[in-house]
Amino acid sequence: MGQKFVLVGDIGTEHDGFPPTPVIAGSGTVFMDGKPVARVGDPLEPHDKPKHPPHPRAIAQGSSTILIDGKPAALTGHSVDCGGVVIGSGSGEGAT
């Protein structure tokens, strides 16, 4: 069984006390369920916590077999560069 595709608006989990944040950009050409599909390098909303400034986040891991606009597609469980993973809601499923 494959993992769900990550779409704009899906969540990157928390890490080290920093809260979860949504994916804020994705493909301009490939859509699923009416939303852009996320890929490696696409950003999540920055996050912060008390006494720590906001820091940017981006999808760091993607499928080795599915490319979208030349970039690996992000699937549930793939990593975010500062910590945590993305959780997809796309109706399709892909293989890592």
C-alpha positions in Angstrom: 0.0 0.0 0.0 1.3 3.5 -0.9 1.3 6.7 1.1 -1.0 9.7 0.5 0.2 12.6 -1.5 0.9 15.8 0.4 -1.1 18.8 -0.8 -1.0 22.6 -0.1 -2.7 23.0 3.3 -1.6 19.6 4.7 0.4 19.6 7.9 4.1 19.3 8.8 4.3 17.9 12.3 5.8 19.6 15.3 9.3 19.1 16.5 11.2 20.1 19.7 8.3 22.1 21.0 7.7 24.0 17.8 4.1 23.7 16.6 2.8 22.0 13.4 2.4 24.2 10.4 0.8 23.8 6.9 2.4 23.4 3.5 2.0 26.8 1.8 3.1 26.2 -1.8 3.2 23.4 -4.3 3.2 22.6 -8.0 1.6 25.2 -10.3 0.8 22.5 -12.9 -0.3 19.3 -11.0 -3.4 19.3 -8.7 -5.1 16.6 -6.7 -8.5 17.1 -5.1 -8.3 20.7 -6.4 -5.1 21.6 -4.5 -1.5 21.8 -5.7 0.6 18.7 -5.0 3.7 19.4 -2.8 7.3 18.5 -3.8 10.8 18.5 -2.3 11.7 22.1 -1.6 8.2 23.4 -1.2 7.8 25.6 1.9 5.7 25.2 5.0 4.6 28.1 7.1 7.5 29.2 9.4 7.0 28.4 13.1 8.3 29.7 16.4 7.9 29.1 20.1 8.5 31.3 23.2 12.1 32.6 23.3 12.8 31.3 19.8 12.5 33.3 16.6 10.5 31.9 13.7 12.4 29.7 11.3 11.5 28.6 7.8 10.6 25.1 6.9 10.7 23.1 3.6 9.9 19.6 2.5 13.3 17.7 2.5 12.4 14.2 1.3 10.3 12.9 -1.6 9.4 9.9 -3.7 12.3 8.2 -5.6 9.8 7.2 -8.4 7.3 10.0 -8.8 8.5 13.4 -10.1 6.3 16.5 -10.4 7.7 19.4 -12.4 11.1 17.6 -12.2 11.0 17.4 -8.3 10.2 14.4 -6.1 6.6 14.3 -4.9 6.1 14.6 -1.2 4.2 11.7 0.5 3.0 11.1 4.0 5.9 10.4 6.3 8.5 12.3 4.3 10.8 14.6 6.3 10.8 18.4 6.8 14.2 20.0 6.8 14.0 21.4 10.4 12.3 18.3 11.9 9.0 16.6 11.8 7.3 14.9 8.8 4.5 15.9 6.4 1.1 14.2 6.6 -0.7 14.0 3.3 -4.4 14.1 2.5 -4.4 13.5 -1.3 -6.8 10.9 -2.6 -4.1 9.2 -4.6 -1.3 7.0 -3.2 2.3 6.9 -4.3 5.4 4.8 -3.6 8.4 6.1 -1.9 
